[in-house]
Amino acid sequence: MPEVVFDVRWPDGSVQAVYSPSLVVEETFEVGRAYELGDFLDRSRTALQVASDRVLARYGFPCSRAAAALAGIEGRAAGFPGGEVTVLAFHR
């Protein structure tokens, strides 16, 4: 499966690299676009679930790395009362 890592900038200016086992995140996010925190979380949950489901369909088990990536996003997001998350780049 094609994997992608996408870089995001959090409201405090820190940057995080996020793994996805599928290119679905490239259909979900635009490079250079800022997303309101709640919208970013919703889109991340959906995209990473779709990505994990694609792994499940192909290999017979869900992607634990996608689940870990989502947990990392949710953990970081919990530290912010709001703000925007900007998608900086995709890396294949």
HUTAWO-V217382 format. One record per pair of residues at least 6 apart in sequence whose ideal C-beta (glycine too) atoms are under 8 Angstrom apart, sorted by the first residue. I is the first residue (numbers start at 1). J is the second residue. D is the distance in Angstrom with one decimal. If there is no record, write none. Layout:
i->I j->J d->D
i->I j->J d->D
This chain:
i->1 j->21 d->5.5
i->1 j->22 d->6.1
i->1 j->54 d->6.7
i->1 j->55 d->6.4
i->1 j->58 d->6.4
i->2 j->22 d->6.9
i->2 j->23 d->5.2
i->2 j->92 d->6.7
i->3 j->19 d->7.0
i->3 j->20 d->6.9
i->3 j->21 d->5.6
i->3 j->22 d->7.6
i->3 j->92 d->7.2
i->4 j->19 d->8.0
i->4 j->20 d->5.2
i->4 j->22 d->7.5
i->4 j->23 d->5.5
i->4 j->25 d->6.0
i->4 j->26 d->6.4
i->4 j->90 d->5.4
i->4 j->91 d->6.7
i->4 j->92 d->5.5
i->5 j->17 d->5.2
i->5 j->18 d->6.6
i->5 j->19 d->5.5
i->5 j->20 d->7.4
i->5 j->90 d->7.4
i->5 j->91 d->4.6
i->6 j->17 d->7.5
i->6 j->18 d->5.3
i->6 j->20 d->6.8
i->6 j->25 d->5.5
i->6 j->26 d->8.0
i->6 j->29 d->6.7
i->6 j->87 d->6.1
i->6 j->88 d->7.8
i->6 j->89 d->6.8
i->6 j->90 d->5.1
i->6 j->91 d->7.4
i->7 j->15 d->5.7
i->7 j->16 d->7.2
i->7 j->17 d->5.4
i->7 j->18 d->7.6
i->7 j->87 d->7.5
i->7 j->88 d->4.2
i->7 j->89 d->4.8
i->7 j->91 d->7.4
i->8 j->15 d->7.0
i->8 j->16 d->5.5
i->8 j->18 d->6.2
i->8 j->40 d->7.6
i->8 j->85 d->5.3
i->8 j->86 d->6.6
i->8 j->87 d->5.6
i->8 j->88 d->6.4
i->9 j->15 d->5.3
i->9 j->85 d->6.9
i->9 j->86 d->4.5
i->9 j->88 d->5.7
i->10 j->16 d->6.6
i->10 j->76 d->6.1
i->10 j->80 d->6.8
i->10 j->83 d->7.7
i->10 j->85 d->6.0
i->11 j->37 d->7.0
i->11 j->80 d->5.0
i->11 j->82 d->7.4
i->11 j->83 d->2.9
i->11 j->84 d->6.2
i->11 j->85 d->7.0
i->12 j->80 d->7.3
i->15 j->88 d->6.8
i->16 j->72 d->7.2
i->16 j->73 d->7.8
i->16 j->76 d->6.3
i->17 j->91 d->7.9
i->18 j->25 d->7.9
i->18 j->44 d->7.8
i->18 j->69 d->5.2
i->18 j->72 d->7.0
i->18 j->73 d->6.4
i->19 j->65 d->5.5
i->19 j->66 d->7.4
i->19 j->68 d->7.8
i->19 j->69 d->4.8
i->20 j->47 d->6.9
i->20 j->48 d->6.3
i->20 j->51 d->5.0
i->20 j->66 d->6.5
i->20 j->69 d->6.7
i->21 j->51 d->5.0
i->21 j->52 d->7.0
i->21 j->54 d->7.2
i->21 j->55 d->5.2
i->21 j->63 d->4.6
i->21 j->65 d->6.3
i->21 j->66 d->5.5
i->22 j->50 d->6.9
i->22 j->51 d->3.7
i->22 j->54 d->4.9
i->22 j->55 d->7.4
i->23 j->92 d->8.0
i->24 j->47 d->5.1
i->24 j->50 d->4.9
i->24 j->51 d->5.1
i->24 j->54 d->7.3
i->25 j->47 d->4.9
i->25 j->48 d->7.7
i->25 j->51 d->7.1
i->25 j->90 d->7.3
i->26 j->90 d->5.7
i->27 j->47 d->7.8
i->28 j->43 d->5.1
i->28 j->44 d->8.0
i->28 j->46 d->7.0
i->28 j->47 d->4.1
i->29 j->35 d->7.4
i->29 j->43 d->6.6
i->29 j->47 d->7.6
i->29 j->87 d->4.4
i->30 j->87 d->6.5
i->31 j->87 d->5.6
i->31 j->88 d->6.8
i->31 j->89 d->5.9
i->31 j->90 d->6.5
i->32 j->86 d->7.2
i->32 j->87 d->7.1
i->32 j->88 d->7.6
i->33 j->86 d->6.9
i->33 j->87 d->5.9
i->34 j->84 d->4.1
i->34 j->85 d->7.0
i->34 j->86 d->4.5
i->35 j->43 d->6.7
i->35 j->84 d->6.4
i->35 j->85 d->5.3
i->35 j->86 d->7.5
i->35 j->87 d->7.3
i->36 j->82 d->7.6
i->36 j->83 d->8.0
i->36 j->84 d->6.0
i->37 j->77 d->6.0
i->37 j->80 d->6.0
i->37 j->82 d->5.5
i->37 j->83 d->5.5
i->37 j->84 d->6.8
i->37 j->85 d->6.1
i->38 j->82 d->8.0
i->40 j->73 d->8.0
i->40 j->77 d->7.5
i->40 j->84 d->7.9
i->40 j->85 d->4.1
i->41 j->73 d->7.0
i->41 j->74 d->6.9
i->41 j->77 d->5.6
i->44 j->70 d->6.3
i->44 j->73 d->5.1
i->45 j->70 d->6.4
i->48 j->66 d->4.6
i->48 j->67 d->7.6
i->48 j->69 d->6.0
i->48 j->70 d->4.6
i->49 j->66 d->7.7
i->49 j->70 d->7.9
i->51 j->63 d->6.5
i->51 j->66 d->5.0
i->52 j->62 d->4.5
i->52 j->63 d->4.3
i->52 j->66 d->4.1
i->52 j->67 d->6.6
i->53 j->62 d->7.3
i->55 j->61 d->7.2
i->55 j->62 d->6.2
i->55 j->63 d->4.0
i->55 j->66 d->7.2
i->56 j->62 d->4.7
i->56 j->63 d->7.6
i->77 j->85 d->7.9
